Amino acid sequence: MANPPPSHYPDIGDLGEDLVAQWLQSTGWIILHRRFGCRWGEIDIIAQSSEPILAFVEVKTRSPGSWDDGGRNAITQIKQAKIGKTAGIFLAKYPKKAEYPCRFDVAIVSCQIISQQSQKLSAIQKPMASSSVAGYQLHLQEYIPAAFDWAME
């Protein structure tokens, strides 16, 4: 039997972002924007806490054993610069939010097809949040507040 066309498969990156957005909301954050994009790049989630603090959240969703340490190594200096410039565009578009303290967070989500789950998942640290959707099991493994600094210009 042939594989279904790529449009048949869910975008696991979107599923990971959904899980992180739901977790943030459950912990009291307000989601201001999802997939905010400009010519510099895209920010997966922009959230505001009650303090108020703005968090520009980069979500990395990977299958277990990924080459880039679950997405941690994908947050390069170039990626950080793109996120920082995009955050600057967001703050210029919403100047009242520019008065809030800002930080850049990273969320690490593991994803596995449910039919391929093995005992390895039980050995992974207890996830902060989990979700089963579209035949995938997703786990928010790590949420890193203020994962990197960027001087917004």
C-alpha positions in Angstrom: 0.0 0.0 0.0 1.4 3.4 -0.9 1.9 6.1 1.7 -0.8 8.8 1.9 0.0 12.1 0.4 2.0 14.6 2.7 -1.2 16.7 3.2 -2.7 13.7 4.9 -0.2 13.9 7.8 -0.7 16.5 10.6 2.1 19.0 11.0 3.7 17.8 14.3 5.2 21.3 14.8 1.6 22.7 14.9 0.6 19.9 17.3 3.5 20.7 19.6 2.7 24.4 19.6 -0.9 23.6 20.4 0.2 21.5 23.4 2.5 24.3 24.7 -0.2 27.0 24.2 -2.7 24.9 26.2 -0.1 24.3 28.9 0.7 28.1 29.1 -3.0 28.9 29.4 -3.5 26.3 32.1 -0.7 28.0 34.1 -2.3 31.4 33.8 -0.7 32.9 30.7 -2.7 34.7 28.0 -1.9 33.8 24.4 -1.6 37.0 22.5 -0.5 35.6 19.2 0.3 32.3 17.4 2.7 32.1 14.5 3.4 35.9 14.4 5.4 36.4 11.2 7.3 39.1 9.4 10.1 39.2 6.9 12.6 38.3 9.6 10.9 35.2 10.7 8.2 33.7 12.9 7.5 33.5 16.6 5.6 30.4 17.5 3.8 31.8 20.6 3.6 35.2 22.1 2.2 35.1 25.6 1.6 37.5 28.5 1.6 36.7 32.2 -0.3 38.5 34.9 2.8 40.2 36.2 2.8 41.4 33.2 5.7 39.8 31.3 5.8 39.0 27.6 7.2 35.7 26.5 8.3 35.1 23.0 8.2 31.3 22.8 10.0 29.1 20.4 8.6 25.5 20.3 10.7 22.6 19.1 8.9 19.3 18.5 11.0 16.3 17.7 10.8 12.5 17.7 12.9 10.7 20.4 16.5 10.4 19.4 16.6 13.4 17.1 19.9 14.6 15.8 19.6 18.0 17.4 19.2 17.1 21.1 15.4 17.3 21.0 15.5 20.7 19.2 17.8 22.4 21.8 20.7 22.6 19.3 18.4 24.2 16.7 18.2 27.5 18.7 21.3 28.8 17.1 22.6 32.4 17.3 21.1 33.0 13.8 17.7 31.7 15.0 17.9 33.8 18.1 18.6 36.9 16.0 15.6 36.2 13.8 13.4 35.7 16.8 14.7 38.9 18.4 14.1 41.0 15.2 10.6 39.5 14.8 9.9 40.4 18.5 11.0 43.9 17.7 8.5 44.1 14.9 5.7 42.8 17.2 6.5 45.4 19.8 6.5 48.2 17.1 3.1 47.0 16.0 1.8 46.8 19.6 3.7 49.7 21.3 1.8 49.4 24.6 3.3 45.9 25.0 6.8 47.3 24.5 6.5 48.7 28.1 6.5 45.2 29.5 9.6 43.2 30.5 10.2 40.6 27.7 11.9 37.3 27.7 12.6 34.5 25.1 11.5 31.1 26.2 12.0 27.7 24.6 9.7 24.7 24.8 10.9 21.2 24.0 8.2 18.7 22.9 8.7 15.1 22.2 6.4 13.4 19.6 5.9 9.8 18.7 3.5 7.9 16.6 1.2 6.0 19.1 1.6 2.7 17.3 5.4 3.0 17.6 5.5 3.9 21.3 8.0 1.8 23.2 9.2 1.4 26.7 11.7 4.2 26.1 8.9 6.8 26.7 8.3 5.5 30.2 12.1 6.1 30.9 11.9 9.8 29.9 11.3 12.3 32.7 7.7 12.9 33.6 6.4 15.4 31.1 5.0 18.8 32.2 2.0 18.2 29.9 0.9 15.5 27.4 -1.6 15.1 24.6 -2.7 12.4 22.2 -3.9 13.7 18.9 -4.1 12.5 15.3 -2.3 9.3 16.1 0.6 11.0 17.9 1.6 11.2 21.6 3.1 14.5 22.5 4.9 15.4 25.7 6.1 18.8 26.9 9.4 17.6 28.2 11.0 20.9 29.1 10.1 24.6 29.3 13.0 27.0 29.5 12.1 30.5 30.7 14.5 33.2 29.5 16.5 30.6 27.4 18.4 33.3 25.7 18.9 37.0 25.7 18.6 39.3 22.8 19.0 43.1 22.8 16.0 44.4 20.8 16.8 47.4 18.7 
